[in-house]
Amino acid sequence: MGLNDKVSAERVHIGFFGLRNAGKSSVVNAVTGQSLSLVSETKGTTTDPVQKAMELLPIGPVVIIDTPGIDDVGTLGEMRVKRAMQVLDKTDIAILVVDAEKGLQQADQELLTLFAEKKIPHITVYNKSDLLATVPSRPEKQQEKARETMDIYAPIAMRLGISKIKVELDDLSLKYLKPDVYYDLVHKVALRKSEREQFVGAIVKEVKKHMDDANIKAQVDGRVKHFFSIYKKMVNQDKTIDQIYDLFAVRILVDTVKDCYAALGVIHEMYKPIPGRFKDYIAMPKPNMYQSLHTTLIGPNGQPFEIQIRTYEMHRTAEYGIAAHWKYKESSDGKAPVGKSEEEKLNWLRQILEWQRDMSDNKEFMSLLKNDLDLFADSVYCFTPQGDVKTLPSGSTPVDFAYSVHSAVGNKMVGARVNGKLVPIEYEIKNGDRIEIITSQNSQGPSRDWLKLVKSTQAKNKINQWFKKELKEDNILKGKEMLAQYARAKGFKITNYTKNQYLEAVLRKYGFRDWDSVLAAIGHGGLKEGQVFNKLVEAYDKENKKNLTDEQVLEAASETQEKLHIAKSKSGIVVKGIHDVAVRFSKCCNPIPGDEIVGFVTRGRGITIHRTDCVNVLNMSETDRTRLIEAEWQQPDTKEKEKYMAEIQVYANNRTGLLVDLSKIFTERKIDLRSINSRTSKQEKATISMSFEIGSKEELRSLIEKIRQVESVIDVERTTG
C-alpha cells in the first residue's frame, strides 16, 4: 500500500489553531501549496473546520485541518469555537498561529495549556513578522535565541536539506553570538570584493564557453561562501581566511546525471584539481538527500576555488529540502507514491517525534537531540558484502555497522572483517570500507563497554534495550538488594515500607506498571534507590501520622511560665514550658544566635528550632501551627564561642577565579567551609551554595557584606529553607 492509499483515520492529523485574523488560513495555504482555505481581512472568514488529505514528508500521509478562530463571538461564534475545540480530539500535531504584531494572547495561552494537558506535540508559529518595523530584544535574549538556533533549528534545517534557510540561520546566529568575528569576516570578505567578482566572473565565462564547446547545456554562476561556513573552516582547520580553499565557488547546473560527469571531465581538463578534494555525493548522497559533485581546483593565477556540479532537480532539493523534492516528484493529482528509500531517509525525524512523546524529562530529550543525534556530525560511507551503502556518523565502529544492519546481528556479533582483514571492534570505519560482521549463536550478547565505542544513537538504544530485557531478572535482584541496603544505612527496616499501598505511590510517581520494573530500573541505574525509598517513607508517614493525636504530642507543652536552659547548646535555648526534651536545630534554615527563633514540637524527636522566616514555618498548616512554641536565645555562660551551621547562596556572573576569590574570604576569617556547590546557567549566571560554621548573626552579616564586594558578584542571600 502506497502512502496515498492510506485511509483518513490512519493519517497524522495536523490542526491549525489560533485567534481570528491571526493568519491560520494563509499559513495552511502556504504549507499545502494550494488555496485550501479562503483568506480575507475580515475576521471570522473561516466558519467551519476545513480539512485536506495529502502527503507531507517527512511525516507521510497527513490530514491538514484549518479551524475557525477560538475568540469568535456571538451565538454563531460560540458554535464555531466549539467545532474548533472538537478538532483537538483527533489532532496528532497542533500548530498555534500567533499574530506577531499582537503577540501571545490569553486565549493563545489557554490553547497551549490544552495542548499540554492532551499531550499533543505542538509548534507555535508567529505570523506576519515581516510587518514588524523592528523586533526589540535584549542582547542576552538575542544570544539565548541564537544559541538555541545554532543547537537545534539550524541542524534540523540541515538534516532536512533546506540549505537556503540553514545558511541564513547560521549567519544570523554567528552575528549575535560572535559579533566581532562576524563583522571582521564581513570586512575581510568585502576588502577584495571587486577583485573577487572579477576573478569569479572570468572563471564563470571560461567554464560556460567550454561547456558550450562540449555541447553540454549548462547554467554557470559563481558565489562567495557564507560567513558561518568560512568561520567554521577557519576554526576547524586552524587557518586564516586567505588559506581557505573554497572561499569562492562556481556552480554548474545541467539536465542529467550523465551531463554532471561529462562536465566534470571538461573541468578537470581545464584546471588542475587539488588531490583529495574531490567528493562524489551523487553516487553516495548525504543523509539529507543532498547530491552534487564537488571538486577543488587551482585557478589561472594560482587561486584555489571550488566547483559544484549538479542537476536542476538536485539543486532544487539542495536549496529547499526534501519537502521540495517530494513536491517535485509528486504528480499534478497529488497521488504519486513516494519511494520507500526516500521515506527511510526520514526515519531520523520520526525518531525525534517518538523520543519527544516517550520522554517526560525535557533536559534528557534536549541532551539526546543535541548530543546523541549527531546533527552536526559528518557521515562516513561504507558497504555491506552485497554492495549496499550504509551511512554512519563519523567515527563509527563495526558495532555501529552491525546494529545498522539488524539488532540481532549486533547482539550476536563476535568480530568483524574490513576489506577482507580481521579488525578489532574499536576500529574506526573509513569511507569506502567493505565490512563483514562475524556472528555466533554462542555469543553472550553485547558488552556494556560497547556503549563507550558506538557513535550512532541507534546502536546505543539497541544495546540498552538488550540489557533491560535480557538482564531484567538480574537487575530486579540487584535493585532489591540496593534498596534494602539503602534502608539499612538510614536505620530503617525495608519490610515496613514495602506494603502494597506504599508501592502504589511509587508506581504512580514514576509511571511503572509493576514493582519488579521499579526494582529493575534501580538495578540498571535508571532510578536512584534513594529517591524510591524516600517516596516509600513519604507514603508511610502520610498513612501513619494519624496514630498519634495532636493532644498527645502537645501534652508536654502545657502553658506554664517555667523556663528551662538546655545544656546541649553552650549559647543556650530557652523554651517555654518544656522539661527534659531534646532540642535540635533545623537543617532547613540553620538558625544562629541573633536570629528570631521558634520551637516546633515534633513526634518523637523532641523540639526543632526554626528561624521565624523559615519557609517551612511560613507555609505550615493550621494544624501544625498548634505545635509551635516560644523559644529564645540565652547568653552563653562561658567565653568559649559555639559554632553553628549556616548556608548562603551567591549569585554572580561566571568567571575564572571566582571560587578562589570567595574561598580566600573564608580563609582570612578562619571560617570552616563545610561544603560548596556551584551551577552555571546557559546565560553564564552562577549560583553558588556555601555551607559553613559561624558564631553569630553579626559575624554572618559582616561576611555577607565582604562577599558582596567581590568582583562579578550580583547578590548574596541566606537560605530560608
N, C-alpha and C positions, 0 to 999 in steps of 0.2 A: 504493500500500500504506500503510495507517494504521500508527501506532506500535504498536498492539496486535497487528498481524498478523505482526510480526517473529518468526522462529524463535528459540528459546532461545540457540542458539550465536552468533547475531549480536547479542545483547543485551549490555549492560555488566553484568558480574558484580561485585557488591559483597559482599565477605565480611566477617563479623563474627568477630573472634578475641579471645582473652583467657583468663584463668585461670578455673577453676571458681568459680561463685558470684560472679563479678565483675558480673553483670547483663547479659550479652550478650543473652539471650533477651528480657529486659524492654525493652532498647533497640530490638531488632528489632521487637517488637510495637508500640512507640511510633512508630517510623518508618513501618511499614506500615499502622498504624491497624487492625490485625487481631490476633487471638490466634493468631499463626502458630506460636509455639513455647510449649511447656509451661514454666511458671515455678513454682519452689518454693524453699524454704530449703535443701533437700538438695543437697549437692554432686554434680555429675555427672548432673543431671536430663536434660540433652541428651546422648544417647548416639550419635547419628548426625547428619551434616550435614542440615539442613532447608532446603529452598530454595523460593522463590516467585517466579514471573514476574509482573511488574506494570509500570505506568508511573510514573516518578518524575521530574517536571520539577525542574530544567532539564535533567537528563541524558537523559531519554527512556525507551525500553524498557530495563528492567533485570531482573536476577535477583538477589534478596536471598538470601544464604546464611548461616544460623546454624550455628556449628560447636561441637563439644564442647570442653571446657576443655583447654588444652595442658599442664596439670600433672596430668592424670589418672594414677592409679597402678594397679598390678596388671596381670595378663595382659590382661584386657579393656580396662583403661585405656590400655595401650600401643597396642592396636589402634585405639581411639578417637582417640588423639593422631595416629597415622599417617594416619587418614582426614581429620582436620582439616588436616594438612600437605599432603595431596593436593589440597585445595581451593585452596591457594595457586597451583597450576599453571594454574588457569583464572580467577584473580581479577584483575580490572582495577583495582578500587579496594578498599583494605583499611581496615577500621575496627577499631582496637585499643581494646577496652573495658577500663578500669582501675578497680578498686575505689578510690575516693577516700580511704577510711578507711585502706587499707593502702599506697597509693601505688604507684609503678612498681617492680615486682619484677624479679628476674634473668631470669625466663622472658619477661617483657614486653620487656626489653631485647634478648633474643635474637630475638624476633619482629621488633622494629624493625630489627635488623641484616639479617634475612632480607628484609624489605620493600625495604630499600636495595639489597641485592645483586640482587634480582629486578627492581629499578626499578619497583616498584609504588607509585603515589601513595597516601598513607595519611593518616588522621586519627586522633589519639589522643583518646578520649572518657573523661573522668573521671566515672564513675557514682557515685551515692549521695552526692554532695557536700552534699545537703541534710541528711544525717545528721551532718555535722560540726558540732560545737558552735561552734568557732572555726576560722578559717583563718589561722594565724600567718604573717606575712610582713614582711620588712624594708621600710621606706619606699622605699628606692631600687628594690627589686624591684617594689613596688606601682606606682611611677611608670613603670618599664620596661614592665610589662604594660598599664598604662593607655595609654601611648603606642602600643604595638602594637595595642591595641583601637581607638584613635582612628584610626590609619592604615589598618588592614586590615579588622578584623571589623565595625565599625560601618558603614563604607561598603558592604561587601558585603551586610550586612543591609538597607541602604537600597536597593541595586540589586535585591535580591530582594523588596523591598516589605514586609518584616517590620517595620513601624514600631513595634510593641509591644516587640520586642527592641532595635531600633535606638535608641530614645529612652532605654531603660534603660542600654544600653552607653555612650551619650553622657554621661548624667548621672553615672554611676559614674566614668568616665574624668576628667570635669571635677573631681569630688570629690577625686581623688588627685593630679591634675596641678596644679590651681589651687585648693587647699582654701580659701584666703582669699576668692577670688571666689565659690566655691560657697556657702560659709556666709553671705557677705554677701547674695547673692541670696535664699537661704532666709529670712534675716532680713527683707529688704525686702518680699518677697512675703507673708510672714506678718504684717507690720505692719498691713495693712488687710484681713486675712482675712475678718472678719465683714462689713465694708463691701462687699468684693468679692462674697462669697457672696450678700449681699442684692441687689446690682446684677445679677449673673448670674441669680439666681432670678427677679427681676422680668422680665428680658428673656425667659427661657425661658417663663414663664407667659403673657406677652403674645403671643409668637410662636405658642405652642401654640393659643391662643384664635383667632388669625387663620387658622391652618391649618384648624382645625375649621370656622370660618365659611365658608371657601372649599371645603369638602368634600374636603380633601386629608388622607388618612390618613397621619399622620406621628408619628415619635418624636423629641422635642426634649430635648436635655440640654446642659449647659454645663461648661466646664473652664478651667483656667489653663494657659498654655503651659508646656512643660517647661523646666527651668533652662538646659540647654545651648542650646536654641533661643533663649531670651531673651538669653543671653550672646553668642551668635554675631551676633544682630541689633544688639546694643549696640556690638560691636566693628566690624562691617562698616559700619554706618551712623553710627558715632560719635555715639550717642545715649545718654541716661540711661534708666533703667527707666521713668520717667514719660512718655517720648517714644515708647515702643514702641506702635504702633497696635494690634497684635493680641495684646496680652498676655492678653486674655480671648477665648475662642472659644465659639461656640454651634454645635452640630452638629444638623442636621436629617436624619433618615433616612426615606426614602419607598420605595414599592414599585417605581416605574417611572421611566425617564429622563424621560418626559413630565411626571411629577409634580415632578421636580427643577426644570425650567424654570418650571413653574407656581408652585412655592414661591418661586423667585427673584423672579418678578413681584410676588408678595404682599409679600415682604420689602422690595423697593425702593420699594413704595408706602408701607410703614410707616415706614421710616427713610431718611435721606438718605445715598446712597452716596458714598464718597470717590473722586474721579476718578482713574483709572489704577490702582485697587486691585482690579479685577475680573479673575479668571482662570478660563478655561473649560478644565479638564482632562478633561472628558467628551468634548468634540469632539476634543481633542488630548491624549491621555493621556501621562503621563511614561513614560520608558523602562522603569520597573519596573512598568508597568501600572496605576499609581495613577490613579484617576478621581474627580473631585469638582468642584463649583463653589465658588469662593472669592470672597467679597466683603467689603470692609471698610466699616463704616457708622458714623455718628455717633449715639450713644445719646440718650435724652431729656435727660440732664444734660450733654451735650457730650462724654461719654467715648467714645472710639473703641473698637470691638470688631469681631471677625471672625465671620462665619457661614460654615460649610461645609455644603453640601447634596449628598447622595449617596444612592444606593440601598443596600439591605441587602447586596446582592451586592458592590457597590463597597466598602462598609465592611469586609466580610469580607476582601477582597483587600488593602485598605489596612492592616488590623491584622495579618494573619497571612501575607501574602505570596502570591506566585504559586503556591506549592505548595498553599495552601488554595484558591486559585482553581481549580486543576486538580482538586483533590479534590471541590469543589462541583460542577464541571461533569461529572465522571465519573458514569456511571450505576451503579446498585447492583451490576451484574455486573462492573464494572471494565473494560468493553470499549469504551466510547465513545471514538472518536478525538479527539485534541486538535487544535485548529485550527492550520493552518500559520502563520498570523500570530502566534499566541501562541508557537509554537516559535521563530520567527525572533527574537522579542524576547529570547530567552535565549541567543543566539549569543555574547554577550559572555562568558558563563561558560564555554562550551565553548572559547572563545579562550584564557581563562586556563589551562585544563587543557592545551591544546596548547602554550602557552608554557612551562609547567612541565615538560612532557615533553621539549621540544626544547632547553631551556636547561640547561647544566651549571653555569653561574655563578649562584649564589643571589643575589648582590648585584645582578646585572643584572636578574634576574627581579623582585626587590622594587622596584627602581627603576622598571621598566616598570609594575608593578602600581600603585605609588603615584603616579607622575607621568604616565605616558602614558595610563593607562586612564581618568583623569579621574573617579574615583569620586565626588569631591565636586562636580564641575563641574555648573553649571546647564546646561540644554539650551535650544536655540533651535529653533523650528519653522518650516519653510519648505515651499514647494510646487514640484512639478515643473510643466511646462507642461500636463500632463494632469490636474493637481489632486491628485496623490498627495502625502501628507505625508511629509517627511523630518525626522528628529530628529538634530540635530548638537550637539556641545559648544559652549557659549557662546564667542563669538569666532571661530567658523569662517569660512572664506572660500569663494568659489566653487570653489576647488581641492578643498576637503573635500567639497563637494556633488558635484562631478564624479566623484570616486572612490567616493562612496557609491552612485552610480548604477551604475557599472561601471568596472573598471580600464582598459578600452580607451577609454572616454570621457575619463578623466583623462589618459591618455598622449597622446591626440590633441587635447587642449584647446588652443585658441589665444586664447580670450576668453570673456566671459560677459555676459549681459543680466539685469538685475534690474528687475522691474516694467516691462519693455519698453525700458529705457535701458542703454546700454553702461556698464560699470563696470570699474575696474582689478581685477586678480586679488587684490590685497590688501584688497579691500572686505570689511568685517565684516558678515556676514549678520544681519539683524534679524528678529524674529518676524513671520510673515505674508508675507515676501518670496516673490515668484514668480520662480524662477531658470531661465534657459535657458542651456545650455552651447553655445558655438560650437566646433566641431571642424574639423580639416583633415587630409586624408590626407598632406599635405606637412609636417606637424608633425615636428620633430626629437625629440619626446619631452619629458618633464618636465625642469625645471631643478633643480639642487641647491639653488638659492635657495628653491624651494618648500618644502623641509623646514623652513625658518625661519618660513614663513607658516602652514602647516597646523596644526590643533589636534587632529584625530582620529587615533587610533592606526592605524586602517585606512588612511588616506591615507599616513601616514609609511611603513608597511610596504610598501605597493604601489609607492611611489616608489623605496624602497631596493631592492626586488626587481627593478624595471626596470633600475636601474643595474648591479646584479650580473649580470643576464642579458645585457642589450644591450651593455654595455661590457666584457664579460669579456676579450675579446682585448686591448683597450687596457690593462686592468688587469693582465693577465699580463705584457705588455711593461714596464709601469711598475714592477711588483713585481720583475721580474728585474733591472732597472736599479738599483732601490733596494737590493736585496740585494748586488749586485756593488759598488756604491758604498760600502756599509757595510763590506764586507770589505776594500776598498782602504784605507779610512780607518783600519782596525785593523792594516794591514800584512800582510794575508793574500791569497792568490790563491784566488778563489772556486771555480775548476775543481777544485782539490784536494779540495774538500769536497762536491761535488755528485754523488758516486758513488751508485749505487742503494741500497747498504746503509745509507748515511748519510741518504738521503732517506726511507727506510722508517721510521727512528726519528722523524722529524718528523711523518710521516703518522700514526703510532701515537699520538704525543703529542697532536696537535690534532684527530684524528678526521676527516682528509680522505681522499678516495678516490684522488686523483692529485696529482702535483706542480704541475700547472697551477692547480689550485684553491687551493693554498697561495700561489702567486705572485699569483693574482687577489685573494686576501684581503689580501695585503700592499699591493697596488695600490690597493684601495678603502678601506684603513685598518682592516680587521677584525683584522689581525695586525701586530705591530711587526717590522720587519726584524731588529732586534737580537735578539729572543728566538728567532727562527727560526735565525739564524746561530749563536747560542750553542749551540743544540741540535745543529746540524751539527758544530760543533767538539767538543762533548762526545762524540758518536758516533765521530768521527775519532780522538780521543785514546784512547778506550776500545779501539779495534781496534789502534792502532799503538803502544801502550805496550810491547808485547812485543818491539819492535825493539831496545830497549836492555835489557841484563840488569842486575840489581842489582850484580853484581860489577864491571861496567864503570863504573857510576855511582859506586860507593863506593871505587873504586881509589885516588882521590886522598885518601881519608880514612883512610889507614893509621895504626895506633895508634902514634904517637910522642909524646914529651914536648915536642917543639918547639912553641913558640907564635909566632904572627905577629901583629903590630899592623897592622890595616887602616887605612890613611891616609884612606879615604873618609869616615870619621866622626872628627871632631875629638875627641869624647869617647872614641872608640876601642872596638873589639870585639876581644877575644882569642878566637880559635877554635883548638881543639886539633887539631894535625896537618895544617893546610891551608896551602898556599903558592900565592900569586898567583891566588886565586879571588875573583871579585866577591862582595861581601856587600851584601844589601839588607834593609830592614825590611819585614815583612809588613804588609799593609794590613788584615788581618782583626782583629788585636789591637793594632796600633800600640805596640810596646814603647818605653819611655822609660827613661833612666838611673835605676837603683834597682830596676827590675823584675828578677825572676829570669827568665833567658832560656835558650833552647836553639837550636841551629842545625839546619836541615834541608837536606840535600844534594839539590838539585833536578836535573832532567835538562836540562842545557844552559844553566841560568840561575844558576849559582853556588850560594851559600848564602843561605837566607832565615832571618832571625832572628825567632823567635816568643817570646811570653811562655809560661812553663810552664803557666799556667792557661788558655791559649787553647783554645777548644772544638775547634778543628781538630786540635790536638795530642792532647787528651784522647781524641778519638774516632778516632784514627789506627789503621789496621790494623796487624797484627803485621809484615807485610812492609815497610810504610812506616816503622815504628818503627826498623828497622835503619839507616835513613838519618839518624837523629837523632845529633847530635854536640855535645859540650860547648862552651859559649860563656859568656863573662862580659864585663862592662863594664870598661874601663880608664880610670883617671882622666885627664882632659884635660891636655895639656902646656901649654896656653895659658890665659890668663884669659878669653878670648872664649868665651862660652857658646853652644853649638849648640842649636837648637830642633828639637823632634821633634813629629810629629803625634800627637794624642790624640783620643779620641772618648768622650763620655759621653752617657747618657740621663737626662733629668729627668722624673720622674713627678709630676704636680701636678693639683690641682683647677683647671679652666679659669676664668680671669677676665680682665677687661680690664686691660691694662698689665703682664701677666706677662712677656712677652718684653722689654719695655722695662726692667723691673727686673733681668732676667737679663743683658741686654747691658751695663747700667751697670757690673756687677761686672767684666766683661772689659775695659771701657774704663778703669776705675780702675786695674786691674792691668797695663795696657798689653799685654794678650794679644791676639794676632791671631786673630780668629774667622773661620775659613775658610768654614764652611757651617753652616746651621741649618735644620732641618726639623721641623715640628710637625703632629700629627694629633690630633683630638679624638674620643672615643667618644661613643655615644649617652648615656652616663651623665655626660657633661661632664668626663671624665678626660683630661687632655692628656698626650701622650708627646712630648717634645721631644728630638731628636737634635742634638748640637752637636759640630762638629769644629774643632780649633784647634791652634796651636803652643805647646809648653810646654818648659821646660828640664829638669825633673827630676820624680821621683815625689813628693818633698816639696812642691814647688810645686803639683802637681796635687792632693795631699791637702788643702792649705790652701784651694785654690779650691773643691773639693767641699764642704768644711765651710761656707764662706761662702754657697754656693748653697743648702745645706740650711736656712739661716736665713731665706731669702726667704719671704714670706707665701704660703700655699697650696701650697708645695712639699711633696710627700709623701715622696719618696725620690730619691736620685741614685746611679747606678751606672755603672761603667766598662764599656764593651763588651768582651766576651771572644771575639769572633769572629762 
